[in-house]
Amino acid sequence: MKASPRPGPKPREGFDLHVHTTHSDGLCSPGEVVRSAAEVGLAGLAITDHDTLSAIEIARPEADRLGITLIPGIELTAEMDGRELHILGYAFDPADPALRSATDDLRVRRVERLRGMIDRLAALGLHVDHEALVRQFPRATLGRRHLAEWLTRSGQVPSHREAFVRFLGDRGPATVPKPRLPVETAIALIRAASGVAGLAHPPYDLKRATLQELTGAGLEAIETAGPGTTARLGRRWRDWAVELDLIPTAGSDFHAPDRPGRWVGSVTTPGVIVERLLHRREAPAAASHSIQPSA
């Protein structure tokens, strides 16, 4: 499955620093997103699956073959003052024991959440075969999108949208809240693994004082451009990044090739910013190589 539309030959430039695969809630495999990055002329990308590291080493051989810089990434589900926030991690050591332990724990809690949602759907008269769902998405971090896919394919609802509107939306009768880490813990885990922690898709009503508090907890980057970021908000985030010495990152938040404006490479971070990100921390050997311009 192509993760980008109508690629053409281009000089290698730019990095997509927010990409998901089938290892969380994306529709393309790690190899497919790497190939798409190469086809649209990217210099590199970060696979930032939700709460899992499993796609990184699977993608690396393909990235090496194609000469694409693969930056270790993750998107941790976190919480601050009762509100969900997503913390991006970049250029960390994927073998770090504490980070791996935390993601293993999140995976167990996500399985418990999934079973809870299956039970709630059953109480509403809908059937989901958990074992068959796991076989259908063997590497995925299963969640609401996969349940919606099952309900649609099995003919129990007419569409994904209907599944979310009636059952699986944020306030839906079958929804169970996602497991979340305290935001300070999420940031500390990334930093302890020699990585850079950034705020993903900042909420539109983010206060500067909140961002400053996160910076005090060790946040070092903020996503200032993405598919849902308006020009006005982008300027605000970039201004605050300058004031607080945060690295301004950008990415497509790619999940599926049929989402307009969100294909791999649709939003990119310049190489000079990526160099700054990679050198902000003492990166591990697997991620610390210098970015070489392509011919």
Residue pairs with C-beta under 8 A, 6 or more apart in sequence:
1 27
1 28
1 29
1 32
1 257
2 28
2 32
2 36
2 39
2 257
3 28
3 32
3 33
3 35
3 36
3 254
3 257
3 263
3 264
4 36
4 37
4 39
4 40
4 257
4 263
4 264
4 265
4 266
5 257
5 263
7 36
7 39
7 40
7 41
8 40
8 41
9 41
10 40
10 41
11 41
11 294
12 41
12 42
12 43
12 67
12 293
12 294
13 41
13 42
13 43
13 268
13 270
13 271
13 294
14 41
14 42
14 43
14 265
14 268
14 269
14 270
14 271
15 42
15 43
15 44
15 45
15 46
15 69
15 71
15 268
15 269
15 270
15 271
15 274
16 37
16 42
16 45
16 46
16 251
16 252
16 254
16 264
16 265
16 266
16 267
16 268
16 269
17 45
17 46
17 48
17 71
17 73
17 88
17 90
17 223
17 249
17 250
17 251
17 269
17 274
18 46
18 48
18 73
18 75
18 88
18 200
18 223
18 226
18 249
18 250
18 251
18 252
18 253
18 254
18 267
19 26
19 33
19 37
19 45
19 46
19 47
19 48
19 73
19 251
19 252
19 253
19 254
19 264
20 26
20 47
20 48
20 49
20 50
20 75
20 253
20 254
20 255
21 28
21 29
21 30
21 32
21 33
21 47
21 49
21 55
21 59
22 28
22 29
22 30
22 55
22 137
22 139
22 140
23 30
23 49
23 52
23 54
23 55
23 58
23 139
23 140
23 141
24 49
24 50
24 51
24 52
24 55
24 75
24 140
24 141
25 50
25 140
25 141
25 143
25 145
25 146
25 255
26 33
26 49
26 254
26 255
26 256
27 255
27 256
27 257
28 36
28 254
28 256
28 257
29 58
30 47
30 55
30 56
30 58
30 59
30 62
31 58
31 59
31 62
33 45
33 47
33 59
33 254
33 264
34 45
34 59
34 62
34 63
34 66
34 68
34 70
35 62
35 66
36 263
36 264
36 265
37 44
37 45
37 68
37 264
37 265
38 66
38 67
38 68
40 264
40 265
41 265
42 68
42 264
42 265
42 268
43 68
43 69
43 271
43 274
43 291
43 293
43 294
44 63
44 68
44 69
44 70
44 71
44 274
44 291
45 68
45 69
45 70
45 71
45 264
46 70
46 71
46 72
46 73
46 88
46 90
46 251
47 55
47 56
47 59
47 70
47 73
48 73
48 74
48 75
48 88
48 89
48 200
48 251
49 55
49 73
49 74
49 75
49 141
50 75
50 77
50 141
50 143
51 74
51 75
51 76
51 77
51 103
51 106
51 107
51 110
51 141
51 179
52 74
52 103
52 106
52 107
52 141
53 72
53 74
53 94
53 99
53 100
53 103
54 139
55 139
56 70
56 72
56 73
56 94
57 94
59 70
60 70
62 68
63 69
63 70
64 70
67 294
69 289
69 291
71 90
71 91
71 274
71 278
71 287
72 89
72 90
72 91
72 92
72 93
72 94
72 195
72 286
72 287
73 88
73 89
73 90
74 88
74 89
74 92
74 99
74 103
74 190
75 86
75 87
75 88
75 89
75 200
76 86
76 87
76 88
76 89
76 102
76 106
76 181
76 186
76 189
76 190
77 84
77 86
77 106
77 178
77 179
77 180
77 181
78 84
78 85
78 86
78 87
78 180
78 181
78 182
78 183
78 185
78 186
79 85
79 180
79 181
79 182
79 183
80 182
80 183
80 210
80 214
83 203
84 178
84 180
85 183
85 199
85 200
85 203
86 199
86 200
86 201
87 183
87 186
87 187
87 190
87 197
87 198
87 199
87 200
87 219
88 197
88 198
88 199
88 200
88 221
88 223
88 249
89 99
89 189
89 190
89 193
89 195
89 196
89 197
89 198
90 190
90 195
90 196
90 197
90 198
90 221
90 249
90 277
90 278
91 194
91 195
91 196
91 277
91 278
91 281
91 283
91 284
91 287
91 288
92 99
92 190
92 193
92 194
92 195
92 196
92 281
92 283
92 284
92 287
93 99
93 193
93 194
93 195
93 284
93 286
93 287
94 100
94 286
96 192
96 193
96 194
98 189
98 192
98 193
99 189
99 190
99 192
99 193
102 181
102 185
102 189
106 179
106 181
107 141
109 179
110 141
110 142
110 143
110 178
110 179
111 142
113 143
113 176
113 177
113 178
113 179
114 130
114 142
114 143
114 147
115 130
116 176
117 144
117 147
117 168
117 174
117 175
117 176
118 128
118 130
118 147
120 173
120 174
120 175
120 176
121 127
121 128
121 147
121 151
121 167
121 174
122 128
124 167
124 173
124 174
126 151
126 156
126 157
126 167
126 174
127 154
127 156
128 147
128 150
128 151
133 142
133 146
133 147
133 150
134 142
136 146
136 150
137 146
140 146
143 178
144 164
144 168
144 175
145 160
147 163
147 168
147 174
148 157
148 160
148 163
148 164
148 168
149 160
151 157
151 163
151 167
152 158
152 159
152 160
152 163
157 163
157 166
157 167
164 172
165 172
166 172
167 173
167 174
167 175
168 174
168 175
169 175
181 189
183 214
183 217
184 217
184 218
186 197
187 197
187 214
187 217
187 218
187 219
188 217
188 218
190 196
190 197
191 197
191 218
191 220
191 281
194 281
194 282
194 283
194 284
195 281
195 283
196 220
196 221
196 247
196 277
196 280
196 281
197 218
197 219
197 220
197 221
198 219
198 220
198 221
198 222
198 223
198 246
198 247
198 249
199 211
199 214
199 219
199 221
199 222
199 223
200 223
200 253
201 223
201 226
201 228
201 229
201 253
202 211
202 222
202 223
202 233
202 237
204 233
208 240
211 219
211 222
211 240
211 244
211 246
212 244
215 244
215 245
215 246
219 246
220 246
220 247
220 280
220 281
221 246
221 247
221 248
221 249
221 277
221 280
222 237
222 240
222 241
222 246
222 247
222 248
222 249
223 229
223 237
223 248
223 249
223 250
223 251
224 234
224 237
224 238
224 241
224 248
224 249
224 250
225 234
225 248
225 250
225 267
226 250
226 251
226 252
226 253
226 267
227 252
227 253
227 259
227 261
227 262
227 266
227 267
228 253
229 237
237 248
238 248
240 246
241 247
241 248
247 273
247 276
247 277
247 280
248 269
248 273
249 269
249 273
249 277
250 267
250 268
250 269
251 267
251 268
251 269
252 262
252 263
252 264
252 265
252 266
252 267
252 268
253 262
253 267
254 262
254 263
254 264
254 266
255 262
256 262
257 263
269 277
271 291
271 293
274 291
275 290
275 291
278 287
278 288
278 291
282 288
